[in-house]
């Protein structure tokens, strides 16, 4: 019998009802777009130095969530975690490491957005790069602009983007199916 990742995942879920399971690859892929905005390699290295050891995968994913502009509540929702657990974890780990790294131990993190601002000011933000998107532009788009009132306009955009479906490894079975209307 060939056991696939999805079978193992389902078995784990049945053994721990109510507890979400996520593979290491899935955790590492969460909020991956943070690398577009910040120099994660340098930041991870510097935070490991401030902490005294490497960041845990959980610390990294929570940090990346913040760097993508997500609040602790939004991070918790995306990771299927309790909001309070993510907030407490960030306050007791990532926030402290960043404060130590940036010599801001005496400052309070008044808002989770402070973390991104501090890191931008410290030079961890990636320089903006223009990206060509010609291959991903939609083939059909309609824009309807009409006057609603004297000082307001309504812009109605109908946009359809067709993207390739990600390829799955051999012998894997998707858990969700998508109707193909093409």
C-alpha positions as CSV (number, residue, x, y, z in Angstrom):
1,X,0.0,0.0,0.0
2,X,1.3,3.4,-1.0
3,X,0.9,6.0,1.8
4,X,0.6,9.6,0.6
5,X,1.2,12.8,2.4
6,X,-2.6,13.5,2.4
7,X,-3.3,10.1,4.1
8,X,-0.7,10.8,6.8
9,X,-2.2,14.3,7.3
10,X,-5.7,12.8,7.7
11,X,-4.4,10.2,10.2
12,X,-2.8,13.0,12.2
13,X,-6.0,15.0,12.2
14,X,-7.9,12.0,13.4
15,X,-5.5,11.4,16.3
16,X,-5.6,15.0,17.4
17,X,-9.1,16.2,16.7
18,X,-9.4,20.0,16.6
19,X,-5.7,20.5,16.3
20,X,-4.6,21.8,12.9
21,X,-1.7,20.1,11.2
22,X,0.7,21.6,8.8
23,X,3.8,20.1,7.2
24,X,7.2,21.8,7.5
25,X,7.1,22.7,3.8
26,X,3.7,24.4,4.3
27,X,5.0,26.3,7.3
28,X,8.1,27.5,5.4
29,X,5.8,28.6,2.5
30,X,3.5,30.7,4.6
31,X,3.9,34.4,4.0
32,X,6.8,33.7,1.5
33,X,6.1,37.1,-0.2
34,X,7.9,38.8,2.8
35,X,11.1,38.1,1.0
36,X,10.0,40.5,-1.7
37,X,9.9,43.3,0.8
38,X,12.6,42.5,3.3
39,X,16.1,40.9,3.3
40,X,15.0,37.8,5.2
41,X,18.4,36.1,5.1
42,X,20.1,39.1,6.7
43,X,17.3,39.6,9.2
44,X,17.2,36.0,10.3
45,X,20.9,36.0,10.8
46,X,20.9,39.2,12.8
47,X,17.9,38.1,14.9
48,X,19.6,34.8,15.6
49,X,22.6,36.8,16.9
50,X,20.3,38.9,19.1
51,X,18.5,35.8,20.3
52,X,21.6,33.7,20.8
53,X,20.4,30.9,18.6
54,X,18.4,30.5,15.4
55,X,14.8,31.5,15.1
56,X,12.3,28.6,15.3
57,X,10.1,27.9,12.3
58,X,7.1,29.4,14.2
59,X,9.0,32.6,15.0
60,X,10.0,32.9,11.3
61,X,6.4,32.4,10.1
62,X,5.0,34.9,12.6
63,X,7.7,37.4,11.6
64,X,7.0,36.9,7.9
65,X,3.3,37.5,8.6
66,X,4.0,40.8,10.2
67,X,6.4,41.8,7.3
68,X,3.6,41.1,4.8
69,X,1.4,43.6,6.7
70,X,-0.8,41.1,8.5
71,X,-1.9,41.8,12.1
72,X,-1.4,39.0,14.7
73,X,-5.1,38.2,14.5
74,X,-4.8,37.8,10.7
75,X,-1.7,35.6,11.1
76,X,-3.5,33.5,13.6
77,X,-6.5,33.1,11.2
78,X,-4.3,32.1,8.3
79,X,-2.4,29.6,10.4
80,X,-5.5,28.2,12.1
81,X,-4.2,29.3,15.5
82,X,-5.8,31.1,18.5
83,X,-5.4,34.9,18.2
84,X,-4.1,35.2,21.7
85,X,-1.5,32.6,21.3
86,X,0.1,34.4,18.3
87,X,-0.1,37.7,20.1
88,X,1.6,36.3,23.2
89,X,4.2,34.4,21.2
90,X,5.1,37.6,19.2
91,X,5.3,39.7,22.3
92,X,7.5,37.2,24.2
93,X,9.8,36.3,21.3
94,X,10.0,38.2,18.0
95,X,9.3,41.6,19.4
96,X,11.9,41.1,22.1
97,X,14.6,39.9,19.6
98,X,13.9,42.9,17.3
99,X,14.0,45.4,20.2
100,X,17.3,43.9,21.3
101,X,18.7,43.9,17.7
102,X,17.8,47.6,17.2
103,X,18.7,48.8,20.7
104,X,15.1,49.6,21.5
105,X,14.7,47.6,24.7
106,X,13.3,50.6,26.5
107,X,10.6,51.3,23.9
108,X,7.2,49.6,23.9
109,X,5.8,48.0,20.8
110,X,2.6,50.1,20.8
111,X,1.3,48.5,17.6
112,X,2.5,45.5,15.5
113,X,3.1,47.9,12.6
114,X,6.0,49.4,14.7
115,X,8.0,46.3,14.0
116,X,7.9,46.8,10.2
117,X,8.7,50.5,10.5
118,X,11.6,49.9,12.8
119,X,13.0,47.2,10.4
120,X,12.6,49.6,7.4
121,X,14.4,52.4,9.3
122,X,17.2,49.9,10.1
123,X,17.7,49.1,6.5
124,X,16.2,45.6,6.2
125,X,13.7,46.6,3.5
126,X,14.5,45.3,0.0
127,X,15.0,48.0,-2.6
128,X,12.0,48.3,-4.9
129,X,12.4,46.3,-8.2
130,X,10.2,46.8,-11.1
131,X,8.8,43.5,-12.4
132,X,7.6,42.7,-15.8
133,X,4.1,41.3,-15.8
134,X,3.4,41.0,-19.5
135,X,2.9,37.2,-19.3
136,X,0.3,37.5,-16.6
137,X,-1.8,40.3,-18.0
138,X,-5.4,39.2,-18.6
139,X,-6.6,38.7,-22.1
140,X,-10.0,40.3,-21.4
141,X,-10.8,43.2,-19.2
142,X,-13.6,45.8,-19.3
143,X,-13.7,49.1,-17.5
144,X,-16.9,51.1,-17.2
145,X,-16.7,54.6,-15.9
146,X,-19.8,56.6,-15.3
147,X,-20.8,59.8,-13.4
148,X,-22.8,58.9,-10.3
149,X,-23.2,62.5,-8.9
150,X,-21.7,65.8,-9.7
151,X,-18.5,65.2,-7.7
152,X,-18.3,61.3,-7.8
153,X,-17.6,58.8,-10.4
154,X,-18.1,55.0,-10.4
155,X,-15.4,52.8,-11.9
156,X,-16.5,49.3,-12.5
157,X,-13.8,46.9,-13.5
158,X,-14.5,43.4,-14.8
159,X,-11.2,41.5,-14.9
160,X,-10.6,37.8,-15.6
161,X,-7.2,36.3,-15.0
162,X,-6.4,32.7,-16.0
163,X,-3.5,31.3,-14.1
164,X,-1.9,27.9,-14.5
165,X,-2.8,25.4,-11.8
166,X,0.2,24.3,-9.7
167,X,1.5,20.9,-10.6
168,X,1.2,18.2,-8.0
169,X,3.8,15.6,-7.2
170,X,3.2,12.1,-8.8
171,X,0.8,9.8,-6.9
172,X,-0.7,12.7,-4.9
173,X,-4.4,13.4,-4.9
174,X,-5.8,17.0,-4.4
175,X,-8.2,17.3,-1.6
176,X,-10.3,19.9,-3.3
177,X,-11.5,20.0,-6.8
178,X,-12.0,23.0,-8.9
179,X,-14.6,23.1,-11.7
180,X,-12.8,23.9,-15.0
181,X,-14.9,26.2,-17.1
182,X,-12.4,26.6,-19.9
